[in-house]
Amino acid sequence: MSVPTRTPLPIILIRGFGGLNIQEEQRLTYQGFNQGTVYEHKKGTNEIYEGLILSFLKSDWQYQDATNVVTFSSREIEDEPALPRKLKSLQQMLQDGKPLPSSLQWLKDNGILDKFKRLKEESYTLNYPDKTQEKRYFSGDKVVINPEMSEYFLESTKDPWRSIWVFRYYDLKERKFETYGNALMRMIYLIRELTANQAGVKPKVNIIAHSMGGLIAREAVQVTYPSLGLKAEDYINKIITLGTPHQGITFQILEDWLGFGGELGAQEELERFNLKNQSKLNNPYSFQNFEKHFPLERLLTIVGTNYKSYNFRQASFLNRVFSPRYEFGSNYNRSDGLVKQFSAQIPGAPRTFIHKSHGGFDSVITSREAFEVATRFFFGNVRSRLRFVNAQITRGKDWFGKSEFFLGVSIKPRLVDFELFHQSEGAENCYGPFIKEDLTDENPAFPWADGKNLIWEGYLNTLAILEDESIPAQEKDMVLRLDFYVGERDLLGLGFSDNVIFRKQYYIRVLIAKTPIELYLHTDEKFAQPDFTANPADKMKEVDGAWEFQVQDTGFEGTFQIEIDCIPEQGHPEPFLSGIG
């Protein structure tokens, strides 16, 4: 079985549903992944978010843009290209025995000419149960390597594994999921061949997919690779989905009213959004079958919660009117404006909430939060889990009506003024409602994330701190701010619907260079002052491999646990044995 890695790998970006007019999608050079957001109230590096692509290019990982290296066409490219001019000159000079200028010598020494000639001359084989296909790299398909751009890409001195690729599936002008899955698998083959190092090692790829793009990634994982007897996990390292309707969209029955009719070739796409189709176990593309083909821990679903800022108001209205039975009807919207929160998740896979809408300004695709969460999932060296242990509500309980309680937490890392996880009354994503004051109800409508009272599972990156020689070892730390919220609402309308039982911020400080690591709980930021000495009473107690702590104030007291696991360069998270590395 293949194992995950946090090594930087090629990243494929897949944009979401384009509606009827795919020409608009085709005109977007980077399919919207180059759009960002300005946060006027923030300062420094937190003020302007340049968008996903530019942020990767400017980041410490120093990715490069490989957008035009693979061509997507509406027709099959038949002709094999000639050698690009520079490589042709290199070949001729080698044949003539002439001395090479430094630029051509570099191409020779790094095997660029040999790789290009091999890709022109060789092919790869696809072994289907009923047929065999020989596939070439520069021709014979709608998805091919662009010879000129691939030469430019290969002669770069940058690491080819640190590259960004955009999957432009609408350029194929064939709106079928089978076509999309085959094209994505084909693109992955081309990327792996182009970026293979001189030892022949081919990288897996990471995928970030928005909306329907996540369903396309699942098509490749659940249908395309298995049809060849292959495992997608051998080719794909990790997948992140942004607002993908994994479990369908609730207002599918109103497709014609919404203008998504099938006359323009989008009917099969619409079938993938169907709640009933996605829930059928005998459906090969059902979300319930995903874990049969790909490790759940290597999928992260990012769930948007801000339906109010989505500009397609009809969708937001229908999400409230046609809520599933277990969401108490029109009491809740619980969506990003288009996709319901429950639908944007696959049970058992890590997921996080960000208070963003499905698309547009400051959305799941254009927000800084999405970038921060994604990079930590891909490259982070720490996995953390927050769990509920016990609690007691000591005030509230509206005696005039019927009270229910909600618990939520929002989490920020230090130095990045953006949440990695968001829960709030406005987001309608807190756990509950609970009728019991100790929050032990067995089947709340919005339950814990797993059977062990999981609140949050997230990924963090301490490598920059560990490698910073200006910070003394004893001061190397990781800090999270946890914002706890407990609310009460009255269902009968006799009392108040927005009582706040408890709201308080805590700081968890992890001394990551200690052996073993030490965790402290603070109620302020005095730990950031020079010569700060921690109070031994603030040190958290280790209990069964986790660290336990209490939060309390007038109205509420609760016990929680936080788990800290190390993520090795290759392999699965494991409990710490010494300091975090």
ZIJO-V519693 format. One record per helix or strand of 3 or more residues. SS is the DSSP state (H for helix, E for strand). FROM is the first residue (numbers start at 0). TO is the last residue. If there is no record, write none. Layout:
ss=SS from=FROM to=TO
ss=SS from=FROM to=TO
This chain:
ss=E from=9 to=13
ss=H from=21 to=26
ss=H from=43 to=45
ss=H from=51 to=57
ss=H from=66 to=68
ss=E from=69 to=76
ss=H from=84 to=95
ss=H from=101 to=108
ss=H from=111 to=120
ss=E from=123 to=126
ss=E from=131 to=134
ss=E from=140 to=144
ss=H from=146 to=153
ss=E from=162 to=165
ss=H from=168 to=171
ss=H from=176 to=194
ss=E from=204 to=209
ss=H from=211 to=226
ss=H from=231 to=233
ss=E from=235 to=241
ss=H from=251 to=257
ss=H from=261 to=263
ss=H from=266 to=271
ss=H from=274 to=278
ss=H from=286 to=291
ss=H from=295 to=297
ss=E from=298 to=303
ss=H from=306 to=308
ss=H from=312 to=320
ss=H from=324 to=326
ss=H from=328 to=330
ss=E from=349 to=353
ss=H from=367 to=378
ss=E from=381 to=392
ss=E from=402 to=412
ss=E from=418 to=420
ss=E from=430 to=433
ss=E from=453 to=459
ss=H from=462 to=466
ss=H from=472 to=474
ss=E from=476 to=489
ss=E from=498 to=510
ss=E from=517 to=521
ss=H from=525 to=527
ss=H from=535 to=537
ss=E from=540 to=542
ss=E from=545 to=552
ss=E from=555 to=565
